[in-house]
């Protein structure tokens, strides 16, 4: 029986957050980045782990994956724009 364990060189900390967090605009913000003239929206979620009294920021690829998973599980789109554009 294999017990999954995070690789310490890849994962800073493991904690629980409700999946619905990734559809709500509360504690969400996004930034537009450019790489080789291609724009990318990077999502960030601030989360307070009350059990351990710690603040976390879930962002980047992890946030993008969790937005997609929450969209599929709840069959709902997020209440914030998935993509932002340059002004």
C-alpha positions as a Markdown table, in Angstrom:
| # | Residue | x | y | z |
|---|---|---|---|---|
| 1 | Unk | 0.0 | 0.0 | 0.0 |
| 2 | Unk | 1.5 | 3.3 | -1.1 |
| 3 | Unk | 0.9 | 6.4 | 1.0 |
| 4 | Unk | 1.2 | 9.6 | -1.1 |
| 5 | Unk | 3.7 | 12.1 | 0.3 |
| 6 | Unk | 4.5 | 15.5 | -1.0 |
| 7 | Unk | 8.1 | 16.1 | -2.3 |
| 8 | Unk | 9.6 | 18.6 | 0.1 |
| 9 | Unk | 11.5 | 20.3 | -2.7 |
| 10 | Unk | 8.2 | 20.9 | -4.5 |
| 11 | Unk | 5.7 | 21.5 | -1.7 |
| 12 | Unk | 6.1 | 24.1 | 1.0 |
| 13 | Unk | 3.1 | 23.1 | 3.1 |
| 14 | Unk | 0.0 | 21.0 | 2.9 |
| 15 | Unk | -3.4 | 22.3 | 4.2 |
| 16 | Unk | -7.1 | 22.0 | 3.5 |
| 17 | Unk | -9.3 | 24.6 | 1.8 |
| 18 | Unk | -12.9 | 24.3 | 0.5 |
| 19 | Unk | -13.0 | 23.7 | -3.3 |
| 20 | Unk | -15.7 | 26.3 | -3.6 |
| 21 | Unk | -13.1 | 28.9 | -2.7 |
| 22 | Unk | -11.9 | 28.7 | -6.3 |
| 23 | Unk | -15.1 | 30.0 | -7.7 |
| 24 | Unk | -15.6 | 33.0 | -5.4 |
| 25 | Unk | -14.2 | 36.5 | -5.9 |
| 26 | Unk | -13.6 | 36.9 | -2.1 |
| 27 | Unk | -9.8 | 36.7 | -1.4 |
| 28 | Unk | -9.1 | 36.4 | -5.2 |
| 29 | Unk | -6.9 | 38.6 | -7.3 |
| 30 | Unk | -5.2 | 38.2 | -10.7 |
| 31 | Unk | -2.3 | 39.7 | -12.4 |
| 32 | Unk | -1.4 | 39.9 | -16.1 |
| 33 | Unk | 2.1 | 38.7 | -17.0 |
| 34 | Unk | 3.8 | 38.6 | -20.4 |
| 35 | Unk | 6.3 | 36.0 | -21.6 |
| 36 | Unk | 7.7 | 36.4 | -25.1 |
| 37 | Unk | 4.9 | 38.8 | -25.9 |
| 38 | Unk | 2.2 | 36.3 | -24.8 |
| 39 | Unk | -0.1 | 37.5 | -22.0 |
| 40 | Unk | -0.9 | 35.2 | -19.1 |
| 41 | Unk | -3.4 | 35.7 | -16.4 |
| 42 | Unk | -2.1 | 34.4 | -13.1 |
| 43 | Unk | -4.6 | 33.8 | -10.3 |
| 44 | Unk | -4.0 | 34.2 | -6.6 |
| 45 | Unk | -6.2 | 33.2 | -3.6 |
| 46 | Unk | -5.6 | 34.3 | -0.1 |
| 47 | Unk | -6.7 | 31.7 | 2.4 |
| 48 | Unk | -6.7 | 31.7 | 6.2 |
| 49 | Unk | -6.2 | 28.2 | 7.7 |
| 50 | Unk | -8.0 | 28.7 | 11.0 |
| 51 | Unk | -7.1 | 25.3 | 12.3 |
| 52 | Unk | -3.4 | 26.1 | 12.2 |
| 53 | Unk | -3.7 | 29.9 | 12.4 |
| 54 | Unk | -1.7 | 30.4 | 9.2 |
| 55 | Unk | -2.2 | 32.5 | 6.1 |
| 56 | Unk | -1.6 | 31.1 | 2.7 |
| 57 | Unk | -1.5 | 32.3 | -0.9 |
| 58 | Unk | -2.5 | 29.7 | -3.5 |
| 59 | Unk | -1.4 | 30.9 | -6.9 |
| 60 | Unk | -0.2 | 30.1 | -10.4 |
| 61 | Unk | -0.6 | 26.6 | -11.9 |
| 62 | Unk | -2.1 | 25.3 | -8.6 |
| 63 | Unk | -4.8 | 28.0 | -8.6 |
| 64 | Unk | -5.5 | 27.4 | -12.3 |
| 65 | Unk | -6.0 | 23.7 | -11.8 |
| 66 | Unk | -8.2 | 24.2 | -8.8 |
| 67 | Unk | -10.3 | 26.8 | -10.6 |
| 68 | Unk | -10.8 | 24.2 | -13.4 |
| 69 | Unk | -11.6 | 21.4 | -11.0 |
| 70 | Unk | -14.1 | 23.5 | -9.1 |
| 71 | Unk | -15.8 | 24.5 | -12.4 |
| 72 | Unk | -16.2 | 20.9 | -13.3 |
| 73 | Unk | -17.3 | 19.6 | -9.9 |
| 74 | Unk | -19.9 | 22.4 | -9.3 |
| 75 | Unk | -20.8 | 22.8 | -13.0 |
| 76 | Unk | -20.4 | 26.6 | -12.5 |
| 77 | Unk | -18.1 | 29.2 | -13.8 |
| 78 | Unk | -16.1 | 31.3 | -11.4 |
| 79 | Unk | -17.6 | 34.7 | -10.2 |
| 80 | Unk | -14.5 | 36.5 | -11.5 |
| 81 | Unk | -12.9 | 36.8 | -14.9 |
| 82 | Unk | -10.7 | 33.9 | -15.8 |
| 83 | Unk | -8.6 | 36.1 | -18.1 |
| 84 | Unk | -7.7 | 39.7 | -17.8 |
| 85 | Unk | -6.5 | 41.9 | -20.7 |
| 86 | Unk | -3.9 | 44.6 | -20.9 |
| 87 | Unk | -5.2 | 48.1 | -20.5 |
